[in-house]
Amino acid sequence: MNVKIAATKEEREDAFSVRTKVFIDEQNVPVKEEIDRFEDESAHFVLYDDSQFAIGAGRFRVLDDFGKVERICVLSSARQQGAGAAIMNAIHKFAASKGITKLKLNAQVHAIPFYEKLGYQTISDEFLDAGIPHKTMIKNI
């Protein structure tokens, strides 16, 4: 597996393709909510398998004094193999390289144990985002 920061139109489309399959097709998130106004100001991450097929994606942007981790997803066929952790580790390294020490994300409730293993802590009550239960989590790096 290899995580890349999308540097070309094709790599960015690979990230959108994975996000579409996971969030729109699998989880029924409306297109308007998944692809939003923050795409152009975000760094996009794509995880490729050994045959260079896109199997995961994530997005990162800077807000005030913290980094916002968003749109972390892995195709169902590639889950439970370290793919999500590979994406998150790449995002953590990228954030650190930009001098960012605080990260925040809104985790789907079912994914909270995954983020806790990576050192995130829950700081909010449950709320709905695109009709899916979430909680806000933070981590210092």
Contact map, one row per residue, 1 for C-alpha under 8 A:
111000000000000000000000000000000000000000000011110000000000000000000000000000000010000000000000000000000000000000000000000000000000000000000
111100000000000000000000000000000000000000000011110000000000000000000000000000000000000000000000000000000000000000000000000000000000000000000
111110000000000000000000000000000000000000001111000000000000000000000000000000000000011001000000000000000000000000000000000000000000000000000
011111000000000000000000000000000000000000001111000000000000000000000000000000000000000000000000000000000000000000000000000000000000000000000
001111100000000000000000000000000000000000111100000000000000000000000000000000000000000000000000000000000000000000000000000000000000000000000
000111111011001000000000000000000000000000111100000000000000000000000000000000000000000000000000000000000000000000000000000000000000000000000
000011111011000000000000000000000000000000000000000000000000000000000000000000000000000000000000000000000000000000000000000000000000000000000
000001111111000000000000000000000000000000000000000000000000000000000000000000000000000000000000000000000000000000000000000000000000000000000
000001111111100000000000000000000000000000000000000000000000000000000000000000000000000000000000000000000000000000000000000000000000000000000
000000011111110000000000000000000000000000000000000000000000000000000000000000000000000000000000000000000000000000000000000000000000000000000
000001111111111000000000000000000000000000000100000000000000000000000000000000000000000000000000000000000000000000000000000000000000000000000
000001111111111100000000000000000000000000010100000000000000000000000000000000000000000000000000000000000000000000000000000000000000000000000
000000001111111110000000000000000000000000000000000000000000000000000000000000000000000000000000000000000000000000000000000000000000000000000
000000000111111111000000000000000000000000000100000001000000000000000000000000000000000000000000000000000000000000000000000000000000000000000
000001000011111111100000000000000000000000011100000001011100000000000000000000000000000000000000000000000000000000000000000000000000000000000
000000000001111111110000000000000000000000000000000000001000000000000000000000000000000000000000000000000000000000000000000000000000000000000
000000000000111111111000000000000000000000000000000000000000000000000000000000000000000000000000000000000000000000000000000000000000000000000
000000000000011111111100000000000000000000000000000001111000000000000000111000000000000000000000000000000000000000000000000000000000000000000
000000000000001111111111000000000100000000000000000000011000000000000010100000000000000000000000000000000000000000000000000000000000000000000
000000000000000111111111100000000100000000000000000000000000000000000000000000000000000000000000000000000000000000000000000000000000000000000
000000000000000011111111110000000000000000000000000000000000000000000000001000000000000000000000000000000000000000000000000000000000000000000
000000000000000001111111111000000000000000000000000000000000000000000000111100000000000000000000000000000000000000000000000000000000000000000
000000000000000000111111111110000100000000000000000000000000000000000000100000000000000000000000000000000000000000000000000000000000000000000
000000000000000000111111111111100100000000000000000000000000000000000000000000000000000000000000000000000000000000000000000000000000000000000
000000000000000000011111111110000000000000000000000000000000000000000000000000000000000000000000000000000000000000000000000000000000000000000
000000000000000000001111111100000000000000000000000000000000000000000000000000000000000000000000000000000000000000000000000000000000000000000
000000000000000000000111111110000000000000000000000000000000000000000000000000000000000000000000000000000000000000000000000000000000000000000
000000000000000000000011111111000000000000000000000000000000000000000000000000000000000000000000000000000000000000000000000000000000000000000
000000000000000000000011101111101100000000000000000000000000000000000000000000000000000000000000000000000000000000000000000000000110000000000
000000000000000000000001000111111100000000000000000000000000000000000000000000000000000000000000000000000000000000000000000000000100000000000
000000000000000000000001000011111110000000000000000000000000000000000000000000000000000000000000000000000000000000000000000000000000000000000
000000000000000000000000000001111111000000000000000000000000000000000000000000000000000000000000000000000000000000000000000000000000000000000
000000000000000000000000000011111111000000000000000000000000000000000000000000000000000000000000000000000000000000000000000000000100000000000
000000000000000000110011000011111111000000000000000000000000000000000000000000000000000000000000000000000000000000000000000000000000000000000
000000000000000000000000000000111111101000000000000000000000000000000000000000000000000000000000000000000000000000000000000000000000000000000
000000000000000000000000000000011111111000000000000000000000000000000000000000000000000000000000000000000000000000000000000000000000000000000
000000000000000000000000000000000011111100000000000000000000000000000000000000000000000000000000000000000000000000000000000000000000000000000
000000000000000000000000000000000001111111000000000000000000000000000000000000000000000000000000000000000000000000000000000000000000000000000
000000000000000000000000000000000011111111000000000000000000000000000000000000000000000000000000000000000000000000000000000000000000000000000
000000000000000000000000000000000000111111000000000000000000000000000000000000000000000000000000000000000000000000000000000000000000000000000
000000000000000000000000000000000000011111100000000000000000100000000000000000000000000000000000000000000000000000000000000000000000000000000
000000000000000000000000000000000000011111110000000000000011110000000000000000000000000000000000000000000000000000000000000000000000000000000
000011000000000000000000000000000000000011111000000000000011100000000000000000000000000000000000000000000000000000000000000000000000000000000
000011000001001000000000000000000000000001111100000000001111000000000000000000000000000000000000000000000000000000000000000000000000000000000
001111000000001000000000000000000000000000111110000000001110000000000000000000000000001000100000000000000000000000000000000000000000000000000
001111000011011000000000000000000000000000011111000001111100000000000000000000000000001000000000000000000000000000000000000000000000000000000
111100000000000000000000000000000000000000001111100001111000000000000000000000000010011000000000000000000000000000000000000000000000000000000
111100000000000000000000000000000000000000000111111111110000000000000000000000000000000000000000000000000000000000000000000000000000000000000
110000000000000000000000000000000000000000000011111111100000000000000000000000000000000000000000000000000000000000000000000000000000000000000
110000000000000000000000000000000000000000000001111110000000000000000000000000000000000000000000000000000000000000000000000000000000000000000
000000000000000000000000000000000000000000000001111110000000000000000000000000000000000000000000000000000000000000000000000000000000000000000
000000000000000000000000000000000000000000000001111111000000000000000000000000000000000000000000000000000000000000000000000000000000000000000
000000000000000000000000000000000000000000000001111111100000000000000000000000000000000000000000000000000000000000000000000000000000000000000
000000000000011001000000000000000000000000000111100111111000000000000000000000000000000000000000000000000000000000000000000000000000000000000
000000000000000001000000000000000000000000000111100011111000000000000000011001000000000000000000000000000000000000000000000000000000000000000
000000000000001001100000000000000000000000000111000001111100000000000001111000000011001000000000000000000000000000000000000000000000000000000
000000000000001101100000000000000000000000011110000001111110000000000011110000000000001000000000000000000000000000000000000000000000000000000
000000000000001000000000000000000000000000011100000000011111000000001111100000000000001100000000000000000000000000000000000000000000000000000
000000000000000000000000000000000000000001111000000000001111100000001111000000000000000000000000000000000000000000000000000000000000000000000
000000000000000000000000000000000000000001110000000000000111110000111100000000000000000000100000000000000000000000000000000000000000000000000
000000000000000000000000000000000000000011100000000000000011111000111000000000000000000000000000000000000000000000000000000000000000000000000
000000000000000000000000000000000000000001000000000000000001111111110000000000000000000000000000000000000000000000000000000000000000000000000
000000000000000000000000000000000000000000000000000000000000111111110000000000000000000000000000000000000000000000000000000000000000000000000
000000000000000000000000000000000000000000000000000000000000011111000000000000000000000000000000000000000000000000000000000000000000000000000
000000000000000000000000000000000000000000000000000000000000011111100000000000000000000000000000000101000000000000000000000000000000000000000
000000000000000000000000000000000000000000000000000000000000011111110000000000000000000000000000000111110000000000000000000000000000000000000
000000000000000000000000000000000000000000000000000000000001111011111000000000000000000000000010000111110000000000000000000000000000000000000
000000000000000000000000000000000000000000000000000000000001111001111100000000000000000000000000000000111000000000000000000000000000000000000
000000000000000000000000000000000000000000000000000000000111100000111111000000000000000000100000000000111100000000000000000000000000000000000
000000000000000000000000000000000000000000000000000000000111000000011111000000000000000000000000000000001100000000000000000000000000000000000
000000000000000000100000000000000000000000000000000000001110000000001111100000000000000000000000000000000000000000000000000000000000000000000
000000000000000000000000000000000000000000000000000000011110000000001111110000000001001100000000000000000000000000000000000000000000000000000
000000000000000001100110000000000000000000000000000000011100000000000011111000000001000000000000000000000000000000000000000000000000000000000
000000000000000001000100000000000000000000000000000000111000000000000001111101100011000000000000000000000000000000000000000000000000000000000
000000000000000001001100000000000000000000000000000000110000000000000000111111100000000000000000000000000000000000000000000000000000000000000
000000000000000000000100000000000000000000000000000000000000000000000000011111100000000000000000000000000000000000000000000000000000000000000
000000000000000000000000000000000000000000000000000000000000000000000000001111100000000000000000000000000000000000000000000000000000000000000
000000000000000000000000000000000000000000000000000000100000000000000000011111111010000000000000000000000000000000000000000000000000000000000
000000000000000000000000000000000000000000000000000000000000000000000000011111111111000000000000000000000000000000000000000000000000000000000
000000000000000000000000000000000000000000000000000000000000000000000000000001111110000000000000000000000000000000000000000000000000000000000
000000000000000000000000000000000000000000000000000000000000000000000000000001111110000000000000000000000000000000000000000000000000000000000
000000000000000000000000000000000000000000000000000000000000000000000000000000111111110000000000000000000000000000000000000000000000000000000
100000000000000000000000000000000000000000000010000000010000000000000000010001111111111000000000000000000000000000000000000000000000000000000
000000000000000000000000000000000000000000000000000000010000000000000001110000100111111100000000000000000000000000000000000000000000000000000
000000000000000000000000000000000000000000000000000000000000000000000000000000000111111110000000000000000000000000000100000000000000000000000
001000000000000000000000000000000000000000000010000000000000000000000000000000000111111111000000000000000000000000000000000000000000000000000
001000000000000000000000000000000000000000001110000000011100000000000001000000000011111111100000000000000000000000000000000000000000000000000
000000000000000000000000000000000000000000000000000000000100000000000001000000000001111111110000000000000000000000000000000000000000000000000
000000000000000000000000000000000000000000000000000000000000000000000000000000000000111111111000000000000000000000000000000000000000000000000
001000000000000000000000000000000000000000000000000000000000000000000000000000000000011111111100000000000000000000000000000000000000000000000
000000000000000000000000000000000000000000001000000000000001000000001000000000000000001111111110000000000000000000000000000000000000000000000
000000000000000000000000000000000000000000000000000000000000000000000000000000000000000111111111000000000000000000000000000000000000000000001
000000000000000000000000000000000000000000000000000000000000000000000000000000000000000011111111100000000000000000000000000000000000000000000
000000000000000000000000000000000000000000000000000000000000000000000000000000000000000001111111110000000000000000000000000000000000000000000
000000000000000000000000000000000000000000000000000000000000000000100000000000000000000000111111111110000000000000000000000000000000000000000
000000000000000000000000000000000000000000000000000000000000000000000000000000000000000000011111111110000000000000000000000000000000000000001
000000000000000000000000000000000000000000000000000000000000000000000000000000000000000000001111111100000000000000000000000000000000000000000
000000000000000000000000000000000000000000000000000000000000000000000000000000000000000000000111111100000000000000000000000000000000000000000
000000000000000000000000000000000000000000000000000000000000000000000000000000000000000000000011111110000000000000000000000000000000000000000
000000000000000000000000000000000000000000000000000000000000000011100000000000000000000000000011111111100000000000000000000000000000000000001
000000000000000000000000000000000000000000000000000000000000000001100000000000000000000000000011001111100000000000000000000000000000000000011
000000000000000000000000000000000000000000000000000000000000000011100000000000000000000000000000000111110000000000000000000000000000000001111
000000000000000000000000000000000000000000000000000000000000000001111000000000000000000000000000000111111000000000000000000000000000000001111
000000000000000000000000000000000000000000000000000000000000000001111000000000000000000000000000000001111100000000000000000000000000000111100
000000000000000000000000000000000000000000000000000000000000000000011100000000000000000000000000000000111110000000000000000000000000000111000
000000000000000000000000000000000000000000000000000000000000000000001100000000000000000000000000000000011111000000000000000000000000011110000
000000000000000000000000000000000000000000000000000000000000000000000000000000000000000000000000000000001111101100100000000000000000011110000
000000000000000000000000000000000000000000000000000000000000000000000000000000000000000000000000000000000111111100000000000000000001111000000
000000000000000000000000000000000000000000000000000000000000000000000000000000000000000000000000000000000011111100000000000001000000111000000
000000000000000000000000000000000000000000000000000000000000000000000000000000000000000000000000000000000001111110000000000000000000000000000
000000000000000000000000000000000000000000000000000000000000000000000000000000000000000000000000000000000011111111100000000000000000000000000
000000000000000000000000000000000000000000000000000000000000000000000000000000000000000000000000000000000011111111110000000000000000000000000
000000000000000000000000000000000000000000000000000000000000000000000000000000000000000000000000000000000000011111111000000000000000000000000
000000000000000000000000000000000000000000000000000000000000000000000000000000000000000000000000000000000000001111111100000000000000000000000
000000000000000000000000000000000000000000000000000000000000000000000000000000000000000000000000000000000010001111111111100000000000000000000
000000000000000000000000000000000000000000000000000000000000000000000000000000000000000000000000000000000000000111111111100000000000000000000
000000000000000000000000000000000000000000000000000000000000000000000000000000000000000000000000000000000000000011111111000000000000000000000
000000000000000000000000000000000000000000000000000000000000000000000000000000000000100000000000000000000000000001111111000000000000000000000
000000000000000000000000000000000000000000000000000000000000000000000000000000000000000000000000000000000000000000111111100000000000000000100
000000000000000000000000000000000000000000000000000000000000000000000000000000000000000000000000000000000000000000111111110000000000000011100
000000000000000000000000000000000000000000000000000000000000000000000000000000000000000000000000000000000000000000110011111000000000000011100
000000000000000000000000000000000000000000000000000000000000000000000000000000000000000000000000000000000000000000000001111100000000001111000
000000000000000000000000000000000000000000000000000000000000000000000000000000000000000000000000000000000000000000000000111110000000001111000
000000000000000000000000000000000000000000000000000000000000000000000000000000000000000000000000000000000000000000000000011111000000001110000
000000000000000000000000000000000000000000000000000000000000000000000000000000000000000000000000000000000000000000000000001111100000001100000
000000000000000000000000000000000000000000000000000000000000000000000000000000000000000000000000000000000000100000000000000111110000111000000
000000000000000000000000000000000000000000000000000000000000000000000000000000000000000000000000000000000000000000000000000011111000111000000
000000000000000000000000000000000000000000000000000000000000000000000000000000000000000000000000000000000000000000000000000001111111110000000
000000000000000000000000000000000000000000000000000000000000000000000000000000000000000000000000000000000000000000000000000000111111110000000
000000000000000000000000000011001000000000000000000000000000000000000000000000000000000000000000000000000000000000000000000000011111000000000
000000000000000000000000000010000000000000000000000000000000000000000000000000000000000000000000000000000000000000000000000000011111100000000
000000000000000000000000000000000000000000000000000000000000000000000000000000000000000000000000000000000001000000000000000000011111110000000
000000000000000000000000000000000000000000000000000000000000000000000000000000000000000000000000000000000001100000000000000001111011111000000
000000000000000000000000000000000000000000000000000000000000000000000000000000000000000000000000000000000111100000000000000001111001111100000
000000000000000000000000000000000000000000000000000000000000000000000000000000000000000000000000000000000111100000000000011111100000111110000
000000000000000000000000000000000000000000000000000000000000000000000000000000000000000000000000000000011110000000000000011110000000011111000
000000000000000000000000000000000000000000000000000000000000000000000000000000000000000000000000000000011110000000000001111100000000001111100
000000000000000000000000000000000000000000000000000000000000000000000000000000000000000000000000000001111000000000000001111000000000000111110
000000000000000000000000000000000000000000000000000000000000000000000000000000000000000000000000000001110000000000000011100000000000000011111
000000000000000000000000000000000000000000000000000000000000000000000000000000000000000000000000000011100000000000000000000000000000000001111
000000000000000000000000000000000000000000000000000000000000000000000000000000000000000000010001000111100000000000000000000000000000000000111
